[in-house]
């Protein structure tokens, strides 16, 4: 949107942005409703600066409501806190600059990855690193330092050239690995604790055709297979493995490799109006039917993967999270967790993880293994070394007793990762203790010291920083 001109438009926008109507903000699980005092929906940088500089109380930053750490897919209140001003970034979503020659794009953070893909696809370019689904906002992904299935890559920060940030006093600063590096490595993966990310310049890659292939194997064979055939293979663009419950000893490794074969999927991007009834039906079978998990392992996945597929990289990168959405979340909901362990600890961690999940009768829908290179220096790095990431998708009751049970086994899994030199991911339900947070994120003290310097009145808040911020230390 162009900057508003004329007294009437300025007054109208100011009135809209100063609304004091309280709203309830929730996440996709519907487990964490939070009443905020007001929600601002800016469309210009000037509006954000004014709001941040003048608001005396807590400020929380929200994104597209389908964004991990930036909206509904922040599963533990990482975008809100009680009685805050929530800045909803959804309408702050323009492309600000683009160079096909240099393979770079500059965007406002409210843009979704799908909208960004629609812009760059005609130029045969693709996002270098992103999470598996394209509904999320760029700002949300930056805030959690997201990752995906991209072979030879790690956290999103490695594809970011620079960002702009609005600090607590309204100052706008540019940050990159060369300039204000402390703010760059603090704000990316900083869950809105330092300020509002208002601009990002991202490096892009080529859009290429991808051939899907898979191999089934025991867990014990996977690590040597990955390092021998996947890690250094320049043709393999995307890769992950599906580890089957409840024994977690058998997996299917799925790869997408660059090819010149003719396309079997003609669309360049996943259609926005695509119907996901098959995927949603399969989700219901796996989560609720007796024998549903065995049916997936022995029938559903082999049938789906057996069909040859050659598609564009952008098509596989533009998946819609609706394929994971159940028909209702009123009595049962679906939740994500993620754990990271050094690569040589994979089998040991999975063995202990499996025992914990079985002991607590966790209804695991999917457990995916991905590889990520070490983080280059963010203060809240989840990959202190090269790691295997284990993405856990499970079903739980919405009853209060079930929440307490989830807290118990979650803390057990966090301990399992920590004792192996690993970590856990922060966008999800906030069950870990402050001591576990500090053990998993040993540079958290540096982050909080930086926050105290640039946000001395603790203006930027959410439930994550309520739990693990300076006030929580020593609890």
BAFI-738529 format. One record per residue: x, y, z of N, C-alpha, C in turn; residue in one letter. Coordinates in steps of 0.2 Angstrom, whole numbers. Example, Ala and Ser with C-alpha at 12.3 -4.5 7.8 and 13.67 -1.06 7.14 Angstrom:
BEGIN
    nu    nv    nw   cau   cav   caw    cu    cv    cw code
    66   -28    39    62   -22    39    66   -16    39    a
    64   -11    35    68    -5    36    64     0    39    s
END
This chain:
BEGIN
    nu    nv    nw   cau   cav   caw    cu    cv    cw code
     4    -6     0     0     0     0     4     6     0    x
     3    11    -4     6    17    -4     5    21     2    x
    10    26     4     8    30    10     2    34     9    x
    -2    34    14    -8    38    14    -6    45    13    x
   -10    49     9    -9    56     9   -16    59    10    x
   -16    66    13   -22    69    14   -24    68    21    x
   -27    73    24   -29    73    31   -34    68    33    x
   -39    67    28   -44    62    30   -42    55    30    x
   -38    53    25   -35    47    26   -30    46    32    x
   -26    50    33   -22    50    39   -26    49    46    x
   -31    53    46   -35    53    52   -39    46    53    x
   -42    44    47   -45    37    47   -41    31    49    x
   -35    31    46   -30    26    48   -28    26    55    x
   -27    32    57   -25    33    65   -31    31    69    x
   -37    32    67   -43    30    71   -43    22    71    x
   -42    19    65   -43    12    65   -37     9    69    x
   -31    12    69   -26     9    72   -26    10    80    x
   -30    15    82   -30    16    89   -36    13    93    x
   -39     8    89   -45     5    93   -43     1    99    x
   -47     1   104   -45    -2   110   -49    -8   112    x
   -53   -11   106   -57   -17   107   -52   -23   109    x
   -54   -26   114   -50   -32   116   -52   -38   111    x
   -47   -42   110   -48   -48   106   -44   -54   109    x
   -47   -60   108   -44   -66   110   -40   -69   104    x
   -34   -70   106   -29   -73   101   -28   -80   103    x
   -28   -84    98   -27   -92    99   -22   -94    94    x
   -20  -100    95   -16  -104    90   -20  -109    87    x
   -16  -113    83   -20  -118    79   -22  -124    83    x
   -19  -125    89   -21  -131    93   -28  -129    97    x
   -29  -122    97   -35  -120   101   -34  -121   109    x
   -28  -122   111   -27  -124   118   -24  -117   122    x
   -23  -112   118   -20  -106   122   -23  -100   120    x
   -29   -99   122   -32   -92   121   -30   -87   125    x
   -28   -81   123   -25   -75   126   -29   -69   124    x
   -31   -65   129   -35   -59   128   -30   -54   128    x
   -29   -50   122   -25   -44   122   -29   -38   122    x
   -27   -32   124   -31   -26   125   -33   -23   118    x
   -28   -24   114   -30   -21   107   -25   -24   102    x
   -27   -24    95   -24   -26    90   -23   -21    85    x
   -17   -19    83   -15   -15    78   -13   -19    71    x
   -16   -16    66   -15   -19    59   -12   -14    54    x
    -5   -13    55    -2    -8    51    -1   -10    44    x
    -1    -5    40     1    -6    33     7    -2    31    x
    10     3    35    16     7    33    21     6    39    x
    27     7    37    32     7    42    31    13    47    x
    29    19    45    28    24    50    23    22    55    x
    17    19    53    13    17    58    16    12    63    x
    20     8    61    23     3    66    28     7    71    x
    32    11    68    36    15    72    32    19    77    x
    27    23    75    23    27    80    20    22    85    x
    17    17    83    14    12    89    19    10    94    x
    25     8    91    30     5    96    33    11   100    x
    34    16    97    37    22   101    33    25   107    x
    26    25   105    21    28   109    18    23   114    x
    18    17   113    14    12   117    18    11   124    x
    15    12   130    18    12   136    19     5   139    x
    14     0   136    14    -6   139    17   -12   135    x
    15   -18   136    18   -23   133    16   -24   125    x
    20   -26   121    19   -26   114    21   -33   112    x
    16   -37   108    18   -43   105    17   -43    98    x
    20   -47    94    20   -47    87    17   -53    84    x
    12   -52    80     9   -58    77     9   -58    69    x
     9   -64    66    10   -64    59     3   -66    56    x
     4   -71    51    -1   -73    46    -6   -78    49    x
    -6   -79    56   -11   -84    59   -10   -91    56    x
    -5   -92    51    -4   -98    49     4   -99    49    x
     7   -96    54    14   -95    54    17   -98    60    x
    22  -102    60    26  -105    66    29   -99    69    x
    27   -97    75    30   -92    79    28   -85    77    x
    23   -85    72    21   -79    69    13   -79    68    x
     9   -83    72     2   -83    71    -1   -89    74    x
    -5   -92    70    -9   -98    73    -5  -104    74    x
     1  -105    70     5  -111    71    11  -109    76    x
    10  -104    80    14  -103    86    10  -106    91    x
    12  -112    94     8  -117    97     8  -116   105    x
    11  -110   107    11  -110   114    11  -102   117    x
     8   -98   113     7   -91   115    13   -87   113    x
    18   -89   108    24   -85   107    22   -78   103    x
    16   -77   101    14   -71    98    10   -66   102    x
     8   -68   108     4   -64   112     5   -65   120    x
     3   -60   124     3   -60   131    -3   -56   133    x
    -5   -57   139   -11   -54   142   -10   -46   142    x
   -16   -43   140   -16   -35   141   -11   -32   137    x
    -9   -35   131    -4   -32   127    -7   -29   121    x
    -3   -24   118    -5   -22   111    -2   -27   106    x
    -6   -31   102    -3   -35    97    -3   -32    91    x
     3   -32    88     4   -29    81     3   -35    76    x
    -2   -35    73    -4   -40    68    -1   -38    61    x
     4   -42    58     8   -40    53     5   -42    46    x
    -1   -45    46    -3   -48    40    -4   -43    34    x
    -5   -37    35    -6   -32    30     0   -28    28    x
     5   -30    31    12   -27    30    16   -32    26    x
    14   -33    19    16   -39    15    18   -37     8    x
    21   -32     7    23   -30     0    30   -33    -2    x
    31   -34    -8    38   -35   -11    41   -28   -12    x
    47   -27    -9    50   -20    -9    56   -20   -14    x
    59   -25   -16    64   -25   -21    66   -32   -23    x
    68   -33   -29    69   -39   -32    75   -39   -38    x
    80   -44   -38    85   -44   -43    85   -51   -45    x
    83   -52   -51    84   -59   -54    91   -61   -55    x
    95   -56   -57   102   -57   -59   106   -59   -52    x
   104   -56   -47   108   -57   -41   104   -62   -36    x
    98   -65   -39    94   -69   -35    93   -67   -28    x
    90   -61   -27    88   -58   -21    81   -55   -21    x
    78   -55   -15    72   -52   -15    71   -49    -8    x
    68   -43    -8    67   -39    -1    60   -39     0    x
    57   -41     6    50   -41     7    48   -38    14    x
    42   -36    15    39   -35    21    38   -41    25    x
    38   -42    31    38   -48    34    31   -51    35    x
    25   -48    33    19   -51    33    17   -55    27    x
    21   -54    22    20   -58    16    21   -66    18    x
    16   -70    15    17   -77    15    22   -80    10    x
    25   -85    12    30   -89     7    26   -90     1    x
    20   -92     1    16   -93    -5    16   -87   -10    x
    14   -81    -7    14   -75   -11    21   -74   -14    x
    26   -75   -10    33   -74   -12    34   -78   -18    x
    32   -85   -17    33   -89   -23    30   -87   -29    x
    24   -85   -28    20   -83   -34    24   -77   -38    x
    27   -73   -34    31   -67   -37    37   -70   -41    x
    41   -74   -38    47   -76   -41    47   -82   -46    x
    41   -86   -46    41   -92   -50    41   -90   -57    x
    38   -85   -60    39   -83   -67    46   -82   -69    x
    51   -81   -64    58   -79   -66    62   -86   -65    x
    59   -91   -64    62   -98   -63    67   -98   -57    x
    64   -94   -51    68   -94   -45    64   -97   -40    x
    67   -99   -34    64  -103   -29    67  -101   -22    x
    63  -101   -17    66  -100   -10    71  -105    -9    x
    77  -102    -6    82  -106    -4    81  -111     2    x
    78  -108     7    77  -112    13    70  -110    16    x
    65  -114    18    59  -113    21    57  -119    24    x
    51  -118    28    48  -124    31    44  -128    26    x
    41  -133    28    38  -137    23    32  -134    20    x
    28  -130    23    22  -127    21    22  -120    20    x
    19  -118    14    20  -111    12    15  -106    15    x
    10  -108    19     5  -103    22     8   -98    27    x
    14  -100    30    17   -96    35    20   -90    32    x
    20   -85    37    23   -78    35    31   -79    35    x
    34   -74    31    41   -74    31    43   -71    38    x
    40   -66    41    42   -64    48    41   -69    53    x
    36   -73    53    36   -79    58    41   -84    57    x
    43   -85    51    49   -90    50    55   -87    52    x
    56   -81    51    62   -77    53    62   -77    61    x
    57   -76    64    57   -76    72    58   -82    75    x
    57   -88    72    59   -95    74    65   -98    71    x
    68   -94    66    74   -97    63    72  -104    60    x
    67  -104    56    64  -110    53    69  -114    49    x
    67  -120    48    71  -124    43    67  -129    39    x
    69  -133    35    65  -137    31    69  -144    29    x
    67  -146    23    70  -152    21    76  -151    16    x
    79  -146    16    84  -144    11    91  -147    12    x
    93  -151     8    99  -154     9   105  -150     9    x
   110  -150    13   116  -146    13   115  -139    17    x
   109  -138    19   107  -131    22   105  -133    30    x
   104  -127    33   102  -128    40    97  -123    42    x
    98  -118    47    92  -114    48    92  -108    43    x
    86  -105    43    84  -100    38    89   -94    38    x
    92   -93    44    96   -87    44   102   -87    39    x
   104   -93    37   109   -94    32   107   -91    25    x
   101   -90    24    99   -87    17    97   -80    18    x
    98   -77    24    96   -70    25   102   -66    24    x
   101   -61    19   106   -56    18   106   -50    23    x
   100   -48    25   100   -42    30    92   -42    32    x
    91   -38    37    85   -37    40    84   -29    42    x
    78   -27    43    77   -20    46    73   -22    52    x
    74   -18    58    71   -19    64    69   -13    67    x
    63   -13    70    61    -7    74    62    -9    81    x
    66    -5    85    68    -6    92    62    -3    96    x
    63    -4   103    58    -1   107    57     6   108    x
    62    10   106    61    17   106    59    20    99    x
    57    15    95    55    17    88    61    18    83    x
    67    17    85    72    18    80    72    12    75    x
    74    14    69    74     9    64    81     7    62    x
    83     1    63    90    -1    62    91    -6    56    x
    96    -6    52    98   -12    48   102   -16    51    x
   102   -23    50   106   -28    53   108   -33    48    x
   114   -35    49   116   -41    44   122   -44    48    x
   125   -49    45   131   -52    48   137   -47    48    x
   137   -42    44   142   -37    44   141   -30    48    x
   134   -29    49   132   -23    52   127   -24    57    x
   128   -22    64   124   -23    69   123   -31    70    x
   128   -35    69   128   -42    69   124   -45    75    x
   125   -41    81   122   -44    87   114   -44    87    x
   112   -38    83   104   -38    82   102   -43    77    x
   106   -44    72   105   -49    67   104   -56    70    x
   109   -58    73   109   -65    76   105   -65    82    x
   102   -60    85    98   -60    90    90   -60    88    x
    89   -56    83    82   -55    81    80   -61    77    x
    84   -64    73    82   -70    69    83   -76    74    x
    77   -79    75    76   -84    80    75   -81    87    x
    73   -75    88    72   -71    94    65   -71    96    x
    60   -73    92    53   -74    94    51   -67    97    x
    52   -62    93    50   -55    94    52   -52   100    x
    57   -54   103    60   -51   110    64   -45   109    x
    66   -44   103    71   -38   103    67   -32    99    x
    62   -33    95    59   -28    91    55   -31    85    x
    53   -27    81    48   -29    76    53   -29    69    x
    53   -35    66    56   -36    60    52   -33    55    x
    54   -28    51    50   -24    46    52   -25    39    x
    58   -29    38    60   -30    31    65   -35    31    x
    66   -39    26    71   -44    25    73   -45    18    x
    79   -46    17    82   -47    10    84   -55    10    x
    82   -59     6    83   -66     6    87   -68    -1    x
    91   -73     0    94   -76    -6    90   -81    -9    x
    90   -81   -15    85   -86   -19    89   -91   -23    x
    86   -97   -25    89  -102   -29    85  -103   -35    x
    88  -108   -39    85  -109   -45    79  -114   -44    x
    74  -113   -48    68  -118   -48    70  -123   -53    x
    70  -129   -51    72  -135   -55    66  -141   -55    x
    67  -145   -59    62  -151   -59    65  -156   -54    x
    61  -159   -50    63  -164   -45    59  -171   -46    x
    63  -176   -46    61  -183   -46    60  -186   -39    x
    54  -188   -37    54  -191   -30    56  -198   -30    x
    59  -200   -25    61  -207   -24    61  -209   -17    x
    61  -215   -15    61  -217    -8    64  -224    -7    x
    66  -225    -1    69  -232     1    67  -233     8    x
    65  -239     9    63  -242    16    69  -245    19    x
    70  -244    25    76  -247    29    75  -247    36    x
    79  -251    40    79  -251    47    82  -244    49    x
    80  -242    55    83  -235    58    91  -236    58    x
    93  -242    60   101  -243    61   104  -242    54    x
   101  -242    48   104  -241    42   104  -234    39    x
   100  -230    43    98  -224    40   104  -219    40    x
   108  -218    46   113  -213    46   119  -215    41    x
   121  -221    40   126  -222    35   124  -221    28    x
   117  -222    27   114  -221    21   114  -214    19    x
   112  -210    24   111  -203    23   118  -199    21    x
   123  -201    25   130  -198    24   133  -201    18    x
   132  -207    16   135  -209    10   131  -207     3    x
   125  -207     3   121  -206    -3   117  -199    -3    x
   116  -196     2   112  -190     2   116  -183     3    x
   120  -183     9   122  -177    11   126  -173     6    x
   131  -177     2   135  -173    -2   133  -174   -10    x
   127  -176   -11   124  -177   -18   121  -171   -20    x
   125  -167   -25   122  -161   -27   115  -161   -30    x
   113  -167   -33   107  -168   -36   101  -168   -31    x
   102  -170   -25    97  -171   -20    95  -164   -17    x
    89  -161   -18    87  -155   -16    83  -155    -9    x
    79  -160    -9    75  -161    -3    75  -168     0    x
    75  -169     6    75  -175     9    73  -176    16    x
    69  -181    18    67  -182    25    65  -190    25    x
    65  -192    31    63  -199    32    57  -199    37    x
    52  -204    36    47  -205    40    48  -211    44    x
    48  -210    51    50  -215    56    43  -218    59    x
    41  -224    58    35  -226    60    34  -228    67    x
    28  -226    70    27  -228    77    24  -235    77    x
    24  -238    82    25  -236    89    32  -239    91    x
    36  -243    87    42  -246    88    48  -241    86    x
    47  -237    81    51  -232    78    58  -235    76    x
    57  -241    73    63  -244    70    63  -245    63    x
    58  -243    60    58  -244    52    56  -237    49    x
    59  -236    44    58  -229    41    57  -229    33    x
    55  -224    30    55  -223    23    59  -216    22    x
    64  -217    18    68  -211    17    66  -208    10    x
    63  -202    10    61  -199     4    65  -193     1    x
    67  -194    -5    71  -189    -8    68  -186   -14    x
    70  -179   -16    68  -176   -22    74  -173   -25    x
    76  -176   -31    82  -175   -34    81  -171   -41    x
    86  -167   -42    86  -163   -49    86  -168   -55    x
    82  -167   -60    81  -171   -65    79  -168   -72    x
    80  -171   -77    78  -168   -84    72  -172   -86    x
    69  -177   -82    64  -181   -85    57  -176   -85    x
    53  -178   -90    47  -174   -91    42  -174   -84    x
    39  -169   -84    35  -168   -78    29  -172   -78    x
    27  -175   -72    21  -179   -71    16  -174   -67    x
    18  -169   -64    14  -164   -61    15  -157   -65    x
     9  -155   -68    10  -150   -73    10  -143   -70    x
     7  -142   -64     6  -136   -61    13  -134   -58    x
    14  -127   -59    21  -125   -56    21  -124   -49    x
    15  -122   -46    14  -121   -39     8  -125   -37    x
     7  -127   -31     2  -131   -28    -5  -126   -29    x
   -10  -129   -32   -16  -125   -33   -19  -122   -26    x
   -21  -116   -26   -23  -113   -20   -30  -116   -18    x
   -34  -119   -23   -40  -122   -22   -40  -129   -22    x
   -34  -132   -21   -34  -139   -21   -38  -142   -15    x
   -41  -148   -16   -45  -152   -11   -40  -157    -8    x
   -41  -157    -1   -36  -161     3   -40  -167     6    x
   -46  -169     4   -50  -173     7   -47  -180     8    x
   -43  -182     3   -39  -189     4   -34  -188    10    x
   -30  -183    10   -25  -182    15   -29  -182    22    x
   -34  -178    22   -37  -177    29   -41  -184    31    x
   -43  -188    26   -46  -194    28   -41  -199    30    x
   -35  -199    27   -29  -203    29   -27  -201    36    x
   -27  -194    38   -25  -192    45   -30  -195    50    x
   -36  -195    48   -41  -198    53   -40  -205    54    x
   -39  -209    48   -38  -216    49   -32  -217    53    x
   -26  -214    52   -20  -215    56   -21  -213    63    x
   -25  -208    65   -25  -206    72   -31  -209    76    x
   -36  -212    72   -42  -214    76   -44  -221    75    x
   -42  -224    69   -44  -231    68   -39  -236    71    x
   -42  -242    74   -38  -247    76   -34  -250    70    x
   -27  -250    71   -23  -253    66   -21  -247    61    x
   -23  -241    62   -22  -236    57   -15  -234    56    x
   -11  -235    61    -4  -234    60    -1  -239    55    x
    -2  -245    57     0  -251    52    -2  -250    45    x
    -9  -248    45   -11  -247    38    -8  -242    34    x
    -6  -236    37    -2  -231    34     5  -234    32    x
     8  -237    36    15  -240    35    15  -245    29    x
    10  -250    29    10  -255    25     6  -254    18    x
     1  -249    19    -3  -249    13    -3  -242    10    x
    -5  -237    14    -6  -230    12     1  -227     9    x
     6  -227    13    12  -224    10    15  -227     4    x
    16  -234     4    18  -237    -2    14  -236    -8    x
     7  -235    -7     3  -233   -13     5  -226   -16    x
     5  -222   -11     6  -215   -13    13  -214   -16    x
    18  -217   -13    25  -216   -15    27  -220   -22    x
    23  -225   -23    25  -229   -29    23  -226   -35    x
    18  -221   -35    17  -218   -41    23  -213   -43    x
    25  -213   -49    31  -209   -51    29  -202   -51    x
    33  -197   -48    32  -190   -48    38  -186   -50    x
    37  -182   -55    42  -177   -57    38  -170   -56    x
    40  -166   -52    37  -159   -51    42  -154   -51    x
    40  -147   -51    44  -142   -50    46  -141   -43    x
    52  -139   -41    54  -137   -34    49  -132   -31    x
    46  -127   -35    41  -123   -32    35  -126   -30    x
    33  -131   -34    27  -135   -32    28  -139   -26    x
    33  -142   -25    34  -146   -18    35  -141   -13    x
    38  -135   -14    39  -130    -9    32  -126    -7    x
    27  -127   -11    21  -122   -10    15  -126    -7    x
    17  -132    -3    12  -136     0     8  -132     5    x
     1  -134     5    -3  -130    10    -5  -134    16    x
    -4  -131    22    -5  -134    28   -12  -137    29    x
   -16  -135    25   -23  -138    26   -23  -146    25    x
   -18  -148    22   -18  -156    21   -17  -159    28    x
   -15  -155    33   -14  -158    40   -20  -156    45    x
   -25  -153    42   -30  -150    47   -36  -155    47    x
   -37  -157    54   -43  -161    55   -50  -158    54    x
   -55  -161    54   -62  -158    53   -64  -155    59    x
   -61  -156    65   -63  -153    71   -57  -153    76    x
   -57  -148    81   -52  -148    86   -55  -147    93    x
   -62  -148    93   -65  -147    99   -64  -151   105    x
   -63  -158   104   -62  -163   109   -55  -166   108    x
   -52  -166   102   -45  -168   101   -42  -163    96    x
   -35  -162    98   -32  -157    94   -25  -160    92    x
   -22  -157    87   -16  -160    84   -10  -155    85    x
    -4  -157    88     1  -153    90     8  -155    87    x
    12  -150    86    19  -152    84    24  -151    90    x
    29  -155    90    35  -154    94    41  -155    90    x
    47  -153    92    53  -155    88    59  -155    92    x
    63  -160    91    69  -161    95    75  -161    90    x
    81  -159    93    87  -159    89    93  -162    92    x
    96  -167    89   102  -170    92   108  -171    88    x
   114  -171    90   120  -172    86   119  -178    82    x
   122  -178    76   120  -184    71   122  -190    74    x
   127  -191    78   129  -197    81   125  -200    86    x
   120  -196    89   116  -197    94   109  -200    92    x
   108  -200    85   101  -201    82    98  -208    85    x
   101  -213    85    98  -220    87    97  -220    94    x
   102  -218    98   101  -217   105    95  -213   107    x
    94  -207   104    89  -203   106    82  -206   104    x
    82  -209    98    75  -212    96    73  -218   100    x
    78  -222   103    77  -227   107    73  -225   113    x
    76  -220   116    73  -217   123    67  -213   121    x
    67  -210   116    60  -206   114    55  -211   113    x
    56  -216   109    51  -221   108    48  -224   115    x
    53  -226   119    51  -229   126    46  -224   130    x
    48  -217   129    44  -212   133    37  -212   130    x
    37  -211   123    31  -211   120    26  -217   121    x
    29  -223   121    25  -229   122    23  -229   129    x
    27  -227   134    25  -227   141    19  -222   143    x
    19  -217   139    14  -212   140     8  -213   135    x
     8  -218   131     3  -219   126     1  -213   122    x
     6  -210   119     5  -204   115     3  -206   108    x
    -2  -203   106    -5  -205    99    -1  -201    94    x
     5  -204    92     9  -201    87     6  -202    80    x
     5  -197    76     3  -197    69     9  -198    65    x
    14  -194    66    20  -194    61    26  -192    65    x
    31  -195    63    38  -193    66    43  -193    60    x
    45  -187    59    49  -186    53    56  -184    55    x
    61  -187    51    68  -185    52    71  -181    47    x
    74  -175    49    78  -171    44    85  -169    46    x
    89  -167    42    96  -165    44    96  -158    43    x
   100  -155    47   102  -148    47   109  -146    48    x
   112  -142    45   119  -140    46   119  -135    52    x
   125  -134    55   125  -130    61   123  -123    60    x
   121  -120    65   119  -113    65   125  -109    65    x
   125  -103    61   131   -99    60   132   -94    66    x
   127   -94    71   129   -89    76   123   -86    79    x
   117   -88    78   111   -85    81   112   -86    89    x
   109   -81    93   110   -82   100   106   -88   103    x
   100   -89   100    96   -94   102    96  -100    97    x
   102  -102    95   103  -108    90   100  -114    93    x
    96  -117    89    94  -124    90    98  -129    87    x
   103  -127    83   108  -132    80   115  -130    81    x
   117  -132    87   124  -129    89   129  -133    85    x
   127  -139    83   132  -143    78   127  -145    73    x
   130  -149    68   125  -152    63   121  -157    67    x
   114  -157    65   110  -161    69   105  -165    65    x
   102  -170    68    96  -173    65    90  -170    69    x
    85  -167    65    79  -165    68    73  -170    68    x
    70  -171    74    64  -176    74    58  -172    75    x
    54  -172    70    48  -168    70    42  -172    72    x
    39  -171    78    34  -175    81    27  -172    80    x
    22  -176    77    15  -173    76    11  -178    79    x
     7  -176    84     3  -181    88    -4  -178    90    x
    -8  -182    92   -15  -180    94   -16  -180   102    x
   -19  -175   104   -20  -175   112   -27  -173   113    x
   -30  -175   119   -37  -172   121   -36  -165   123    x
   -41  -161   122   -41  -154   125   -42  -154   132    x
   -44  -160   136   -45  -159   143   -39  -157   147    x
   -40  -154   152   -35  -151   156   -30  -157   159    x
   -33  -163   161   -29  -168   163   -24  -170   158    x
   -26  -170   152   -21  -172   146   -16  -167   145    x
   -17  -161   146   -12  -156   146    -6  -157   151    x
    -8  -159   157    -3  -161   162     1  -167   160    x
    -2  -172   157     1  -178   155     6  -176   150    x
     4  -172   145     9  -170   140    15  -166   142    x
    14  -162   147    19  -158   150    24  -163   153    x
    22  -168   156    26  -173   159    31  -177   154    x
    28  -179   149    32  -183   144    36  -178   140    x
    34  -172   139    38  -167   135    44  -166   139    x
    44  -164   145    50  -163   149    55  -169   149    x
    52  -175   149    56  -181   148    60  -181   142    x
    57  -179   136    60  -179   130    65  -173   129    x
    63  -168   132    68  -162   133    74  -164   136    x
    74  -168   142    80  -170   146    84  -175   141    x
    80  -179   138    84  -184   133    88  -181   128    x
    85  -175   125    89  -171   120    95  -168   123    x
    94  -165   129    99  -161   132   105  -165   134    x
   104  -171   137   109  -175   139   113  -178   134    x
   111  -177   128   115  -179   122   118  -173   118    x
   118  -167   121   120  -161   118   116  -158   113    x
   109  -160   113   104  -157   109   100  -152   112    x
    94  -151   108    90  -145   110    83  -147   108    x
    78  -143   109    71  -143   107    69  -137   104    x
    63  -137   101    61  -131    97    56  -127   101    x
    57  -120   101    53  -116   105    46  -114   103    x
    44  -115    96    38  -112    94    32  -115    97    x
    33  -121   101    27  -125   102    25  -124   110    x
    21  -128   112    18  -127   119    24  -127   124    x
    23  -122   129    29  -120   133    28  -124   139    x
    31  -130   139    31  -135   144    38  -136   148    x
    43  -134   144    50  -135   147    51  -130   153    x
    55  -132   158    56  -128   164    61  -122   162    x
    62  -117   165    67  -112   164    74  -115   164    x
    75  -120   169    82  -123   169    83  -127   162    x
    78  -131   160    79  -134   153    80  -129   148    x
    77  -124   148    78  -119   142    85  -116   142    x
    87  -115   148    94  -112   149    99  -118   147    x
    98  -124   148   102  -129   146   102  -131   139    x
    97  -130   136    96  -131   129    98  -125   125    x
    98  -119   127   100  -113   124   105  -110   128    x
   111  -112   128   116  -109   133   118  -102   132    x
   116   -99   126   118   -92   125   112   -88   126    x
   107   -91   130   101   -87   131   103   -81   136    x
   108   -81   140   110   -76   144   112   -70   140    x
   116   -71   135   118   -66   130   112   -63   127    x
   107   -67   125   101   -64   122    98   -59   127    x
    97   -62   133    93   -57   138    97   -51   139    x
   103   -51   139   107   -45   141   107   -40   135    x
   106   -43   129   105   -39   123    98   -36   123    x
    93   -40   125    87   -37   126    86   -32   131    x
    90   -33   137    90   -28   142    93   -21   139    x
    97   -21   135   101   -15   132    96   -12   127    x
    93   -16   122    89   -12   117    82   -12   119    x
    79   -15   124    72   -15   126    72   -15   134    x
    75    -9   137    76    -9   144    70   -10   148    x
    64    -8   145    58    -8   149    54   -14   148    x
    57   -19   144    54   -26   143    47   -25   139    x
    47   -21   134    41   -19   130    39   -25   126    x
    44   -28   123    42   -34   118    41   -40   122    x
    35   -42   122    33   -48   127    29   -53   123    x
    29   -59   125    24   -64   123    25   -70   129    x
    21   -75   128    21   -80   133    28   -84   134    x
    32   -84   128    38   -87   129    43   -83   133    x
    43   -76   132    47   -72   136    44   -71   143    x
    38   -72   144    35   -72   151    38   -78   155    x
    39   -83   151    41   -90   154    49   -90   155    x
    53   -87   150    60   -88   150    64   -82   150    x
    60   -76   151    64   -70   151    68   -68   158    x
    70   -62   159    74   -61   164    71   -62   171    x
    64   -61   171    60   -62   177    60   -70   179    x
    61   -74   175    61   -81   176    67   -84   179    x
    73   -81   178    79   -84   180    79   -85   187    x
    82   -91   188    82   -94   195    76   -97   198    x
    71   -97   194    65  -101   196    65  -108   196    x
END
